[in-house]
Amino acid sequence: MSYFEEAKKRAKERLESPWTILLRIFSFLLIGVIWFLLAYGIWQIHLLLVSTHIFEKDMEGILAILMVVPPLIAAIPLSLLFSNYLIFSVFIC
């Protein structure tokens, strides 16, 4: 058996593991939670720094995208890290 065939076999075993399903569920849940917390924190900092809303009517365009997308991108690796930590510390150790 070659190295690549053994690697494919190991990968298939990992994908069929029940831990993988649990990791996916935790990861997707944590993406939403962390994204909301980051977006809410950014919005609160915005309210603290900008007391008058000059651009309040423009928040439906590009500004809304700029307030939502960066926290979503930051939430993905954080949720993967936290979900791996939670699964490992709670269920395996």
PyMOL Python script that loads the backbone (N, CA, C, O; Angstrom):
from pymol import cmd

cmd.read_pdbstr("""\
ATOM      1  N   MET A   1       0.842  -1.172   0.000  1.00  0.00           N
ATOM      2  CA  MET A   1       0.000   0.000   0.000  1.00  0.00           C
ATOM      3  C   MET A   1       0.897   1.248   0.000  1.00  0.00           C
ATOM      4  O   MET A   1       1.834   1.343   0.793  1.00  0.00           O
ATOM      5  N   SER A   2       0.609   2.188  -0.880  1.00  0.00           N
ATOM      6  CA  SER A   2       1.432   3.385  -0.961  1.00  0.00           C
ATOM      7  C   SER A   2       1.018   4.405   0.109  1.00  0.00           C
ATOM      8  O   SER A   2       0.000   4.249   0.784  1.00  0.00           O
ATOM      9  N   TYR A   3       1.817   5.421   0.235  1.00  0.00           N
ATOM     10  CA  TYR A   3       1.558   6.454   1.232  1.00  0.00           C
ATOM     11  C   TYR A   3       0.227   7.157   0.961  1.00  0.00           C
ATOM     12  O   TYR A   3      -0.524   7.440   1.894  1.00  0.00           O
ATOM     13  N   PHE A   4      -0.061   7.436  -0.290  1.00  0.00           N
ATOM     14  CA  PHE A   4      -1.285   8.160  -0.637  1.00  0.00           C
ATOM     15  C   PHE A   4      -2.532   7.320  -0.369  1.00  0.00           C
ATOM     16  O   PHE A   4      -3.554   7.851   0.065  1.00  0.00           O
ATOM     17  N   GLU A   5      -2.459   6.045  -0.619  1.00  0.00           N
ATOM     18  CA  GLU A   5      -3.603   5.182  -0.329  1.00  0.00           C
ATOM     19  C   GLU A   5      -3.860   5.105   1.175  1.00  0.00           C
ATOM     20  O   GLU A   5      -5.009   5.109   1.614  1.00  0.00           O
ATOM     21  N   GLU A   6      -2.792   5.037   1.953  1.00  0.00           N
ATOM     22  CA  GLU A   6      -2.954   5.027   3.407  1.00  0.00           C
ATOM     23  C   GLU A   6      -3.505   6.357   3.910  1.00  0.00           C
ATOM     24  O   GLU A   6      -4.323   6.384   4.829  1.00  0.00           O
ATOM     25  N   ALA A   7      -3.059   7.455   3.311  1.00  0.00           N
ATOM     26  CA  ALA A   7      -3.560   8.777   3.709  1.00  0.00           C
ATOM     27  C   ALA A   7      -5.041   8.917   3.376  1.00  0.00           C
ATOM     28  O   ALA A   7      -5.803   9.474   4.166  1.00  0.00           O
ATOM     29  N   LYS A   8      -5.453   8.418   2.217  1.00  0.00           N
ATOM     30  CA  LYS A   8      -6.877   8.453   1.867  1.00  0.00           C
ATOM     31  C   LYS A   8      -7.706   7.627   2.833  1.00  0.00           C
ATOM     32  O   LYS A   8      -8.812   8.020   3.203  1.00  0.00           O
ATOM     33  N   LYS A   9      -7.172   6.483   3.242  1.00  0.00           N
ATOM     34  CA  LYS A   9      -7.879   5.624   4.184  1.00  0.00           C
ATOM     35  C   LYS A   9      -8.034   6.314   5.540  1.00  0.00           C
ATOM     36  O   LYS A   9      -9.102   6.257   6.150  1.00  0.00           O
ATOM     37  N   ARG A  10      -6.958   6.969   6.013  1.00  0.00           N
ATOM     38  CA  ARG A  10      -7.030   7.689   7.287  1.00  0.00           C
ATOM     39  C   ARG A  10      -8.003   8.855   7.206  1.00  0.00           C
ATOM     40  O   ARG A  10      -8.748   9.103   8.155  1.00  0.00           O
ATOM     41  N   ALA A  11      -8.007   9.569   6.096  1.00  0.00           N
ATOM     42  CA  ALA A  11      -8.919  10.705   5.930  1.00  0.00           C
ATOM     43  C   ALA A  11     -10.366  10.240   5.904  1.00  0.00           C
ATOM     44  O   ALA A  11     -11.236  10.895   6.477  1.00  0.00           O
ATOM     45  N   LYS A  12     -10.630   9.126   5.251  1.00  0.00           N
ATOM     46  CA  LYS A  12     -11.992   8.600   5.202  1.00  0.00           C
ATOM     47  C   LYS A  12     -12.460   8.194   6.596  1.00  0.00           C
ATOM     48  O   LYS A  12     -13.616   8.418   6.957  1.00  0.00           O
ATOM     49  N   GLU A  13     -11.567   7.601   7.373  1.00  0.00           N
ATOM     50  CA  GLU A  13     -11.918   7.220   8.742  1.00  0.00           C
ATOM     51  C   GLU A  13     -12.211   8.448   9.601  1.00  0.00           C
ATOM     52  O   GLU A  13     -13.113   8.422  10.439  1.00  0.00           O
ATOM     53  N   ARG A  14     -11.453   9.517   9.394  1.00  0.00           N
ATOM     54  CA  ARG A  14     -11.683  10.745  10.166  1.00  0.00           C
ATOM     55  C   ARG A  14     -13.020  11.374   9.800  1.00  0.00           C
ATOM     56  O   ARG A  14     -13.738  11.857  10.676  1.00  0.00           O
ATOM     57  N   LEU A  15     -13.357  11.374   8.526  1.00  0.00           N
ATOM     58  CA  LEU A  15     -14.601  11.996   8.090  1.00  0.00           C
ATOM     59  C   LEU A  15     -15.823  11.228   8.564  1.00  0.00           C
ATOM     60  O   LEU A  15     -16.892  11.818   8.721  1.00  0.00           O
ATOM     61  N   GLU A  16     -15.695   9.952   8.790  1.00  0.00           N
ATOM     62  CA  GLU A  16     -16.819   9.136   9.232  1.00  0.00           C
ATOM     63  C   GLU A  16     -16.939   9.092  10.751  1.00  0.00           C
ATOM     64  O   GLU A  16     -17.837   8.443  11.287  1.00  0.00           O
ATOM     65  N   SER A  17     -16.043   9.775  11.437  1.00  0.00           N
ATOM     66  CA  SER A  17     -16.044   9.755  12.896  1.00  0.00           C
ATOM     67  C   SER A  17     -17.208  10.595  13.446  1.00  0.00           C
ATOM     68  O   SER A  17     -17.535  11.637  12.879  1.00  0.00           O
ATOM     69  N   PRO A  18     -17.831  10.151  14.540  1.00  0.00           N
ATOM     70  CA  PRO A  18     -18.890  10.971  15.145  1.00  0.00           C
ATOM     71  C   PRO A  18     -18.363  12.283  15.721  1.00  0.00           C
ATOM     72  O   PRO A  18     -19.117  13.244  15.873  1.00  0.00           O
ATOM     73  N   TRP A  19     -17.066  12.323  16.043  1.00  0.00           N
ATOM     74  CA  TRP A  19     -16.495  13.564  16.546  1.00  0.00           C
ATOM     75  C   TRP A  19     -16.514  14.648  15.473  1.00  0.00           C
ATOM     76  O   TRP A  19     -16.649  15.828  15.794  1.00  0.00           O
ATOM     77  N   THR A  20     -16.384  14.271  14.229  1.00  0.00           N
ATOM     78  CA  THR A  20     -16.406  15.244  13.146  1.00  0.00           C
ATOM     79  C   THR A  20     -17.770  15.923  13.056  1.00  0.00           C
ATOM     80  O   THR A  20     -17.848  17.133  12.842  1.00  0.00           O
ATOM     81  N   ILE A  21     -18.836  15.159  13.218  1.00  0.00           N
ATOM     82  CA  ILE A  21     -20.176  15.738  13.180  1.00  0.00           C
ATOM     83  C   ILE A  21     -20.361  16.701  14.338  1.00  0.00           C
ATOM     84  O   ILE A  21     -20.920  17.784  14.172  1.00  0.00           O
ATOM     85  N   LEU A  22     -19.892  16.303  15.510  1.00  0.00           N
ATOM     86  CA  LEU A  22     -19.996  17.155  16.684  1.00  0.00           C
ATOM     87  C   LEU A  22     -19.173  18.433  16.512  1.00  0.00           C
ATOM     88  O   LEU A  22     -19.608  19.514  16.909  1.00  0.00           O
ATOM     89  N   LEU A  23     -17.998  18.308  15.929  1.00  0.00           N
ATOM     90  CA  LEU A  23     -17.165  19.489  15.671  1.00  0.00           C
ATOM     91  C   LEU A  23     -17.843  20.442  14.695  1.00  0.00           C
ATOM     92  O   LEU A  23     -17.790  21.657  14.887  1.00  0.00           O
ATOM     93  N   ARG A  24     -18.474  19.920  13.660  1.00  0.00           N
ATOM     94  CA  ARG A  24     -19.157  20.784  12.695  1.00  0.00           C
ATOM     95  C   ARG A  24     -20.317  21.527  13.338  1.00  0.00           C
ATOM     96  O   ARG A  24     -20.518  22.713  13.075  1.00  0.00           O
ATOM     97  N   ILE A  25     -21.076  20.841  14.174  1.00  0.00           N
ATOM     98  CA  ILE A  25     -22.206  21.488  14.844  1.00  0.00           C
ATOM     99  C   ILE A  25     -21.712  22.606  15.757  1.00  0.00           C
ATOM    100  O   ILE A  25     -22.222  23.725  15.712  1.00  0.00           O
ATOM    101  N   PHE A  26     -20.713  22.295  16.587  1.00  0.00           N
ATOM    102  CA  PHE A  26     -20.177  23.317  17.477  1.00  0.00           C
ATOM    103  C   PHE A  26     -19.572  24.478  16.697  1.00  0.00           C
ATOM    104  O   PHE A  26     -19.733  25.637  17.079  1.00  0.00           O
ATOM    105  N   SER A  27     -18.883  24.174  15.614  1.00  0.00           N
ATOM    106  CA  SER A  27     -18.246  25.234  14.824  1.00  0.00           C
ATOM    107  C   SER A  27     -19.281  26.187  14.236  1.00  0.00           C
ATOM    108  O   SER A  27     -19.121  27.404  14.324  1.00  0.00           O
ATOM    109  N   PHE A  28     -20.340  25.644  13.638  1.00  0.00           N
ATOM    110  CA  PHE A  28     -21.351  26.516  13.043  1.00  0.00           C
ATOM    111  C   PHE A  28     -22.100  27.318  14.098  1.00  0.00           C
ATOM    112  O   PHE A  28     -22.435  28.481  13.869  1.00  0.00           O
ATOM    113  N   LEU A  29     -22.363  26.716  15.238  1.00  0.00           N
ATOM    114  CA  LEU A  29     -23.023  27.467  16.310  1.00  0.00           C
ATOM    115  C   LEU A  29     -22.127  28.588  16.826  1.00  0.00           C
ATOM    116  O   LEU A  29     -22.585  29.708  17.052  1.00  0.00           O
ATOM    117  N   LEU A  30     -20.858  28.278  17.009  1.00  0.00           N
ATOM    118  CA  LEU A  30     -19.950  29.289  17.526  1.00  0.00           C
ATOM    119  C   LEU A  30     -19.661  30.391  16.516  1.00  0.00           C
ATOM    120  O   LEU A  30     -19.383  31.522  16.914  1.00  0.00           O
ATOM    121  N   ILE A  31     -19.718  30.095  15.225  1.00  0.00           N
ATOM    122  CA  ILE A  31     -19.559  31.156  14.228  1.00  0.00           C
ATOM    123  C   ILE A  31     -20.631  32.221  14.432  1.00  0.00           C
ATOM    124  O   ILE A  31     -20.333  33.415  14.426  1.00  0.00           O
ATOM    125  N   GLY A  32     -21.867  31.795  14.611  1.00  0.00           N
ATOM    126  CA  GLY A  32     -22.947  32.757  14.815  1.00  0.00           C
ATOM    127  C   GLY A  32     -22.805  33.533  16.106  1.00  0.00           C
ATOM    128  O   GLY A  32     -23.011  34.747  16.125  1.00  0.00           O
ATOM    129  N   VAL A  33     -22.457  32.856  17.182  1.00  0.00           N
ATOM    130  CA  VAL A  33     -22.333  33.526  18.480  1.00  0.00           C
ATOM    131  C   VAL A  33     -21.173  34.515  18.476  1.00  0.00           C
ATOM    132  O   VAL A  33     -21.330  35.663  18.893  1.00  0.00           O
ATOM    133  N   ILE A  34     -20.008  34.073  18.005  1.00  0.00           N
ATOM    134  CA  ILE A  34     -18.833  34.949  17.998  1.00  0.00           C
ATOM    135  C   ILE A  34     -19.035  36.100  17.027  1.00  0.00           C
ATOM    136  O   ILE A  34     -18.646  37.230  17.322  1.00  0.00           O
ATOM    137  N   TRP A  35     -19.640  35.833  15.871  1.00  0.00           N
ATOM    138  CA  TRP A  35     -19.902  36.915  14.921  1.00  0.00           C
ATOM    139  C   TRP A  35     -20.809  37.965  15.545  1.00  0.00           C
ATOM    140  O   TRP A  35     -20.548  39.161  15.413  1.00  0.00           O
ATOM    141  N   PHE A  36     -21.867  37.539  16.219  1.00  0.00           N
ATOM    142  CA  PHE A  36     -22.774  38.496  16.843  1.00  0.00           C
ATOM    143  C   PHE A  36     -22.056  39.320  17.901  1.00  0.00           C
ATOM    144  O   PHE A  36     -22.233  40.537  17.963  1.00  0.00           O
ATOM    145  N   LEU A  37     -21.246  38.671  18.732  1.00  0.00           N
ATOM    146  CA  LEU A  37     -20.536  39.400  19.785  1.00  0.00           C
ATOM    147  C   LEU A  37     -19.537  40.398  19.198  1.00  0.00           C
ATOM    148  O   LEU A  37     -19.425  41.520  19.691  1.00  0.00           O
ATOM    149  N   LEU A  38     -18.821  40.005  18.165  1.00  0.00           N
ATOM    150  CA  LEU A  38     -17.878  40.931  17.527  1.00  0.00           C
ATOM    151  C   LEU A  38     -18.591  42.095  16.857  1.00  0.00           C
ATOM    152  O   LEU A  38     -18.167  43.242  16.997  1.00  0.00           O
ATOM    153  N   ALA A  39     -19.671  41.816  16.129  1.00  0.00           N
ATOM    154  CA  ALA A  39     -20.410  42.878  15.454  1.00  0.00           C
ATOM    155  C   ALA A  39     -21.042  43.829  16.472  1.00  0.00           C
ATOM    156  O   ALA A  39     -21.046  45.045  16.278  1.00  0.00           O
ATOM    157  N   TYR A  40     -21.572  43.268  17.549  1.00  0.00           N
ATOM    158  CA  TYR A  40     -22.161  44.105  18.595  1.00  0.00           C
ATOM    159  C   TYR A  40     -21.088  44.971  19.255  1.00  0.00           C
ATOM    160  O   TYR A  40     -21.326  46.146  19.533  1.00  0.00           O
ATOM    161  N   GLY A  41     -19.921  44.404  19.505  1.00  0.00           N
ATOM    162  CA  GLY A  41     -18.829  45.175  20.091  1.00  0.00           C
ATOM    163  C   GLY A  41     -18.362  46.296  19.177  1.00  0.00           C
ATOM    164  O   GLY A  41     -18.108  47.409  19.637  1.00  0.00           O
ATOM    165  N   ILE A  42     -18.247  46.011  17.891  1.00  0.00           N
ATOM    166  CA  ILE A  42     -17.856  47.049  16.935  1.00  0.00           C
ATOM    167  C   ILE A  42     -18.909  48.153  16.895  1.00  0.00           C
ATOM    168  O   ILE A  42     -18.570  49.335  16.832  1.00  0.00           O
ATOM    169  N   TRP A  43     -20.174  47.773  16.931  1.00  0.00           N
ATOM    170  CA  TRP A  43     -21.237  48.776  16.897  1.00  0.00           C
ATOM    171  C   TRP A  43     -21.202  49.648  18.159  1.00  0.00           C
ATOM    172  O   TRP A  43     -21.415  50.857  18.080  1.00  0.00           O
ATOM    173  N   GLN A  44     -20.934  49.039  19.319  1.00  0.00           N
ATOM    174  CA  GLN A  44     -20.861  49.813  20.552  1.00  0.00           C
ATOM    175  C   GLN A  44     -19.658  50.765  20.546  1.00  0.00           C
ATOM    176  O   GLN A  44     -19.757  51.886  21.043  1.00  0.00           O
ATOM    177  N   ILE A  45     -18.533  50.328  19.993  1.00  0.00           N
ATOM    178  CA  ILE A  45     -17.378  51.220  19.858  1.00  0.00           C
ATOM    179  C   ILE A  45     -17.706  52.359  18.907  1.00  0.00           C
ATOM    180  O   ILE A  45     -17.319  53.503  19.145  1.00  0.00           O
ATOM    181  N   HIS A  46     -18.417  52.051  17.834  1.00  0.00           N
ATOM    182  CA  HIS A  46     -18.848  53.078  16.887  1.00  0.00           C
ATOM    183  C   HIS A  46     -19.738  54.106  17.580  1.00  0.00           C
ATOM    184  O   HIS A  46     -19.567  55.308  17.379  1.00  0.00           O
ATOM    185  N   LEU A  47     -20.679  53.647  18.389  1.00  0.00           N
ATOM    186  CA  LEU A  47     -21.552  54.577  19.100  1.00  0.00           C
ATOM    187  C   LEU A  47     -20.785  55.405  20.116  1.00  0.00           C
ATOM    188  O   LEU A  47     -21.132  56.561  20.356  1.00  0.00           O
ATOM    189  N   LEU A  48     -19.756  54.837  20.712  1.00  0.00           N
ATOM    190  CA  LEU A  48     -18.950  55.558  21.683  1.00  0.00           C
ATOM    191  C   LEU A  48     -18.120  56.649  21.016  1.00  0.00           C
ATOM    192  O   LEU A  48     -17.996  57.754  21.543  1.00  0.00           O
ATOM    193  N   LEU A  49     -17.555  56.334  19.859  1.00  0.00           N
ATOM    194  CA  LEU A  49     -16.674  57.287  19.181  1.00  0.00           C
ATOM    195  C   LEU A  49     -17.428  58.326  18.369  1.00  0.00           C
ATOM    196  O   LEU A  49     -16.994  59.475  18.285  1.00  0.00           O
ATOM    197  N   VAL A  50     -18.530  57.950  17.781  1.00  0.00           N
ATOM    198  CA  VAL A  50     -19.296  58.862  16.930  1.00  0.00           C
ATOM    199  C   VAL A  50     -20.614  59.146  17.634  1.00  0.00           C
ATOM    200  O   VAL A  50     -21.544  58.341  17.594  1.00  0.00           O
ATOM    201  N   SER A  51     -20.676  60.310  18.282  1.00  0.00           N
ATOM    202  CA  SER A  51     -21.886  60.611  19.047  1.00  0.00           C
ATOM    203  C   SER A  51     -23.032  61.066  18.146  1.00  0.00           C
ATOM    204  O   SER A  51     -24.196  60.816  18.457  1.00  0.00           O
ATOM    205  N   THR A  52     -22.722  61.719  17.052  1.00  0.00           N
ATOM    206  CA  THR A  52     -23.771  62.133  16.115  1.00  0.00           C
ATOM    207  C   THR A  52     -23.727  61.223  14.903  1.00  0.00           C
ATOM    208  O   THR A  52     -22.661  60.951  14.352  1.00  0.00           O
ATOM    209  N   HIS A  53     -24.866  60.768  14.506  1.00  0.00           N
ATOM    210  CA  HIS A  53     -24.955  59.860  13.355  1.00  0.00           C
ATOM    211  C   HIS A  53     -25.190  60.662  12.088  1.00  0.00           C
ATOM    212  O   HIS A  53     -26.326  60.904  11.681  1.00  0.00           O
ATOM    213  N   ILE A  54     -24.100  61.062  11.483  1.00  0.00           N
ATOM    214  CA  ILE A  54     -24.197  61.803  10.227  1.00  0.00           C
ATOM    215  C   ILE A  54     -24.609  60.865   9.100  1.00  0.00           C
ATOM    216  O   ILE A  54     -25.400  61.231   8.232  1.00  0.00           O
ATOM    217  N   PHE A  55     -24.064  59.653   9.123  1.00  0.00           N
ATOM    218  CA  PHE A  55     -24.277  58.700   8.044  1.00  0.00           C
ATOM    219  C   PHE A  55     -25.341  57.667   8.378  1.00  0.00           C
ATOM    220  O   PHE A  55     -25.322  56.568   7.825  1.00  0.00           O
ATOM    221  N   GLU A  56     -26.260  57.994   9.264  1.00  0.00           N
ATOM    222  CA  GLU A  56     -27.257  57.003   9.678  1.00  0.00           C
ATOM    223  C   GLU A  56     -28.121  56.534   8.510  1.00  0.00           C
ATOM    224  O   GLU A  56     -28.481  55.359   8.440  1.00  0.00           O
ATOM    225  N   LYS A  57     -28.457  57.443   7.591  1.00  0.00           N
ATOM    226  CA  LYS A  57     -29.286  57.043   6.463  1.00  0.00           C
ATOM    227  C   LYS A  57     -28.513  56.209   5.438  1.00  0.00           C
ATOM    228  O   LYS A  57     -29.122  55.524   4.616  1.00  0.00           O
ATOM    229  N   ASP A  58     -27.172  56.261   5.477  1.00  0.00           N
ATOM    230  CA  ASP A  58     -26.352  55.509   4.535  1.00  0.00           C
ATOM    231  C   ASP A  58     -25.970  54.126   5.035  1.00  0.00           C
ATOM    232  O   ASP A  58     -25.212  53.429   4.360  1.00  0.00           O
ATOM    233  N   MET A  59     -26.463  53.703   6.189  1.00  0.00           N
ATOM    234  CA  MET A  59     -26.068  52.418   6.762  1.00  0.00           C
ATOM    235  C   MET A  59     -26.672  51.225   6.031  1.00  0.00           C
ATOM    236  O   MET A  59     -26.454  50.086   6.444  1.00  0.00           O
ATOM    237  N   GLU A  60     -27.409  51.448   4.978  1.00  0.00           N
ATOM    238  CA  GLU A  60     -27.983  50.326   4.247  1.00  0.00           C
ATOM    239  C   GLU A  60     -27.113  49.886   3.080  1.00  0.00           C
ATOM    240  O   GLU A  60     -27.412  48.869   2.455  1.00  0.00           O
ATOM    241  N   GLY A  61     -26.078  50.594   2.773  1.00  0.00           N
ATOM    242  CA  GLY A  61     -25.247  50.263   1.631  1.00  0.00           C
ATOM    243  C   GLY A  61     -23.928  49.641   2.018  1.00  0.00           C
ATOM    244  O   GLY A  61     -23.872  48.633   2.722  1.00  0.00           O
ATOM    245  N   ILE A  62     -22.860  50.270   1.538  1.00  0.00           N
ATOM    246  CA  ILE A  62     -21.522  49.734   1.744  1.00  0.00           C
ATOM    247  C   ILE A  62     -21.101  49.804   3.193  1.00  0.00           C
ATOM    248  O   ILE A  62     -20.326  48.961   3.645  1.00  0.00           O
ATOM    249  N   LEU A  63     -21.582  50.778   3.932  1.00  0.00           N
ATOM    250  CA  LEU A  63     -21.201  50.886   5.338  1.00  0.00           C
ATOM    251  C   LEU A  63     -21.726  49.709   6.154  1.00  0.00           C
ATOM    252  O   LEU A  63     -21.046  49.229   7.061  1.00  0.00           O
ATOM    253  N   ALA A  64     -22.914  49.249   5.840  1.00  0.00           N
ATOM    254  CA  ALA A  64     -23.457  48.094   6.550  1.00  0.00           C
ATOM    255  C   ALA A  64     -22.632  46.842   6.257  1.00  0.00           C
ATOM    256  O   ALA A  64     -22.416  46.012   7.140  1.00  0.00           O
ATOM    257  N   ILE A  65     -22.178  46.714   5.022  1.00  0.00           N
ATOM    258  CA  ILE A  65     -21.340  45.571   4.656  1.00  0.00           C
ATOM    259  C   ILE A  65     -20.004  45.643   5.393  1.00  0.00           C
ATOM    260  O   ILE A  65     -19.493  44.628   5.868  1.00  0.00           O
ATOM    261  N   LEU A  66     -19.444  46.851   5.484  1.00  0.00           N
ATOM    262  CA  LEU A  66     -18.172  47.007   6.175  1.00  0.00           C
ATOM    263  C   LEU A  66     -18.286  46.805   7.680  1.00  0.00           C
ATOM    264  O   LEU A  66     -17.282  46.541   8.341  1.00  0.00           O
ATOM    265  N   MET A  67     -19.479  46.923   8.229  1.00  0.00           N
ATOM    266  CA  MET A  67     -19.674  46.680   9.659  1.00  0.00           C
ATOM    267  C   MET A  67     -19.937  45.206   9.950  1.00  0.00           C
ATOM    268  O   MET A  67     -19.767  44.776  11.091  1.00  0.00           O
ATOM    269  N   VAL A  68     -20.346  44.419   8.955  1.00  0.00           N
ATOM    270  CA  VAL A  68     -20.779  43.047   9.197  1.00  0.00           C
ATOM    271  C   VAL A  68     -19.768  42.008   8.708  1.00  0.00           C
ATOM    272  O   VAL A  68     -19.549  41.008   9.392  1.00  0.00           O
ATOM    273  N   VAL A  69     -19.163  42.212   7.573  1.00  0.00           N
ATOM    274  CA  VAL A  69     -18.313  41.191   6.969  1.00  0.00           C
ATOM    275  C   VAL A  69     -17.000  40.955   7.727  1.00  0.00           C
ATOM    276  O   VAL A  69     -16.655  39.795   7.951  1.00  0.00           O
ATOM    277  N   PRO A  70     -16.254  41.981   8.131  1.00  0.00           N
ATOM    278  CA  PRO A  70     -15.004  41.693   8.860  1.00  0.00           C
ATOM    279  C   PRO A  70     -15.193  40.888  10.145  1.00  0.00           C
ATOM    280  O   PRO A  70     -14.391  39.991  10.403  1.00  0.00           O
ATOM    281  N   PRO A  71     -16.221  41.164  10.971  1.00  0.00           N
ATOM    282  CA  PRO A  71     -16.402  40.292  12.136  1.00  0.00           C
ATOM    283  C   PRO A  71     -16.746  38.848  11.759  1.00  0.00           C
ATOM    284  O   PRO A  71     -16.383  37.915  12.476  1.00  0.00           O
ATOM    285  N   LEU A  72     -17.441  38.664  10.641  1.00  0.00           N
ATOM    286  CA  LEU A  72     -17.760  37.311  10.193  1.00  0.00           C
ATOM    287  C   LEU A  72     -16.493  36.568   9.789  1.00  0.00           C
ATOM    288  O   LEU A  72     -16.320  35.395  10.120  1.00  0.00           O
ATOM    289  N   ILE A  73     -15.612  37.254   9.075  1.00  0.00           N
ATOM    290  CA  ILE A  73     -14.354  36.627   8.673  1.00  0.00           C
ATOM    291  C   ILE A  73     -13.502  36.298   9.897  1.00  0.00           C
ATOM    292  O   ILE A  73     -12.850  35.255   9.939  1.00  0.00           O
ATOM    293  N   ALA A  74     -13.507  37.186  10.892  1.00  0.00           N
ATOM    294  CA  ALA A  74     -12.735  36.934  12.115  1.00  0.00           C
ATOM    295  C   ALA A  74     -13.366  35.837  12.963  1.00  0.00           C
ATOM    296  O   ALA A  74     -12.660  35.162  13.713  1.00  0.00           O
ATOM    297  N   ALA A  75     -14.674  35.645  12.864  1.00  0.00           N
ATOM    298  CA  ALA A  75     -15.358  34.654  13.688  1.00  0.00           C
ATOM    299  C   ALA A  75     -15.085  33.221  13.236  1.00  0.00           C
ATOM    300  O   ALA A  75     -15.164  32.298  14.046  1.00  0.00           O
ATOM    301  N   ILE A  76     -14.771  33.023  11.982  1.00  0.00           N
ATOM    302  CA  ILE A  76     -14.586  31.656  11.466  1.00  0.00           C
ATOM    303  C   ILE A  76     -13.392  30.958  12.120  1.00  0.00           C
ATOM    304  O   ILE A  76     -13.577  29.871  12.668  1.00  0.00           O
ATOM    305  N   PRO A  77     -12.172  31.520  12.096  1.00  0.00           N
ATOM    306  CA  PRO A  77     -11.076  30.790  12.752  1.00  0.00           C
ATOM    307  C   PRO A  77     -11.237  30.713  14.269  1.00  0.00           C
ATOM    308  O   PRO A  77     -10.845  29.723  14.887  1.00  0.00           O
ATOM    309  N   LEU A  78     -11.815  31.760  14.871  1.00  0.00           N
ATOM    310  CA  LEU A  78     -12.031  31.712  16.316  1.00  0.00           C
ATOM    311  C   LEU A  78     -12.992  30.589  16.697  1.00  0.00           C
ATOM    312  O   LEU A  78     -12.774  29.891  17.688  1.00  0.00           O
ATOM    313  N   SER A  79     -14.049  30.415  15.915  1.00  0.00           N
ATOM    314  CA  SER A  79     -15.004  29.352  16.232  1.00  0.00           C
ATOM    315  C   SER A  79     -14.391  27.972  16.031  1.00  0.00           C
ATOM    316  O   SER A  79     -14.682  27.051  16.794  1.00  0.00           O
ATOM    317  N   LEU A  80     -13.552  27.816  15.022  1.00  0.00           N
ATOM    318  CA  LEU A  80     -12.889  26.530  14.820  1.00  0.00           C
ATOM    319  C   LEU A  80     -11.939  26.211  15.975  1.00  0.00           C
ATOM    320  O   LEU A  80     -11.869  25.071  16.435  1.00  0.00           O
ATOM    321  N   LEU A  81     -11.217  27.222  16.434  1.00  0.00           N
ATOM    322  CA  LEU A  81     -10.324  27.011  17.572  1.00  0.00           C
ATOM    323  C   LEU A  81     -11.099  26.662  18.834  1.00  0.00           C
ATOM    324  O   LEU A  81     -10.760  25.701  19.525  1.00  0.00           O
ATOM    325  N   PHE A  82     -12.136  27.432  19.140  1.00  0.00           N
ATOM    326  CA  PHE A  82     -12.913  27.195  20.353  1.00  0.00           C
ATOM    327  C   PHE A  82     -13.653  25.870  20.308  1.00  0.00           C
ATOM    328  O   PHE A  82     -13.747  25.182  21.324  1.00  0.00           O
ATOM    329  N   SER A  83     -14.176  25.502  19.154  1.00  0.00           N
ATOM    330  CA  SER A  83     -14.900  24.231  19.080  1.00  0.00           C
ATOM    331  C   SER A  83     -13.950  23.048  19.264  1.00  0.00           C
ATOM    332  O   SER A  83     -14.295  22.078  19.938  1.00  0.00           O
ATOM    333  N   ASN A  84     -12.759  23.121  18.671  1.00  0.00           N
ATOM    334  CA  ASN A  84     -11.778  22.057  18.900  1.00  0.00           C
ATOM    335  C   ASN A  84     -11.389  21.978  20.371  1.00  0.00           C
ATOM    336  O   ASN A  84     -11.265  20.886  20.925  1.00  0.00           O
ATOM    337  N   TYR A  85     -11.197  23.130  20.999  1.00  0.00           N
ATOM    338  CA  TYR A  85     -10.846  23.142  22.410  1.00  0.00           C
ATOM    339  C   TYR A  85     -11.970  22.559  23.261  1.00  0.00           C
ATOM    340  O   TYR A  85     -11.715  21.757  24.159  1.00  0.00           O
ATOM    341  N   LEU A  86     -13.213  22.956  22.984  1.00  0.00           N
ATOM    342  CA  LEU A  86     -14.341  22.456  23.768  1.00  0.00           C
ATOM    343  C   LEU A  86     -14.515  20.944  23.617  1.00  0.00           C
ATOM    344  O   LEU A  86     -14.691  20.233  24.607  1.00  0.00           O
ATOM    345  N   ILE A  87     -14.467  20.468  22.402  1.00  0.00           N
ATOM    346  CA  ILE A  87     -14.649  19.033  22.175  1.00  0.00           C
ATOM    347  C   ILE A  87     -13.511  18.243  22.838  1.00  0.00           C
ATOM    348  O   ILE A  87     -13.751  17.218  23.477  1.00  0.00           O
ATOM    349  N   PHE A  88     -12.283  18.726  22.682  1.00  0.00           N
ATOM    350  CA  PHE A  88     -11.156  17.996  23.254  1.00  0.00           C
ATOM    351  C   PHE A  88     -11.195  18.015  24.770  1.00  0.00           C
ATOM    352  O   PHE A  88     -10.980  16.983  25.407  1.00  0.00           O
ATOM    353  N   SER A  89     -11.469  19.190  25.366  1.00  0.00           N
ATOM    354  CA  SER A  89     -11.396  19.284  26.815  1.00  0.00           C
ATOM    355  C   SER A  89     -12.591  18.634  27.513  1.00  0.00           C
ATOM    356  O   SER A  89     -12.444  18.080  28.602  1.00  0.00           O
ATOM    357  N   VAL A  90     -13.757  18.696  26.904  1.00  0.00           N
ATOM    358  CA  VAL A  90     -14.954  18.172  27.573  1.00  0.00           C
ATOM    359  C   VAL A  90     -15.134  16.681  27.321  1.00  0.00           C
ATOM    360  O   VAL A  90     -15.408  15.926  28.254  1.00  0.00           O
ATOM    361  N   PHE A  91     -14.986  16.254  26.094  1.00  0.00           N
ATOM    362  CA  PHE A  91     -15.336  14.894  25.742  1.00  0.00           C
ATOM    363  C   PHE A  91     -14.158  13.919  25.727  1.00  0.00           C
ATOM    364  O   PHE A  91     -14.344  12.732  25.995  1.00  0.00           O
ATOM    365  N   ILE A  92     -12.985  14.383  25.427  1.00  0.00           N
ATOM    366  CA  ILE A  92     -11.871  13.459  25.271  1.00  0.00           C
ATOM    367  C   ILE A  92     -11.049  13.348  26.558  1.00  0.00           C
ATOM    368  O   ILE A  92     -10.648  12.249  26.941  1.00  0.00           O
ATOM    369  N   CYS A  93     -10.798  14.460  27.218  1.00  0.00           N
ATOM    370  CA  CYS A  93      -9.966  14.414  28.442  1.00  0.00           C
ATOM    371  C   CYS A  93     -10.778  14.049  29.667  1.00  0.00           C
ATOM    372  O   CYS A  93     -10.233  13.968  30.768  1.00  0.00           O
TER     373      CYS A  93
END
""", "prot")
cmd.dss("prot")
cmd.show_as("cartoon", "prot")
cmd.util.cbc("prot")
cmd.orient("prot")
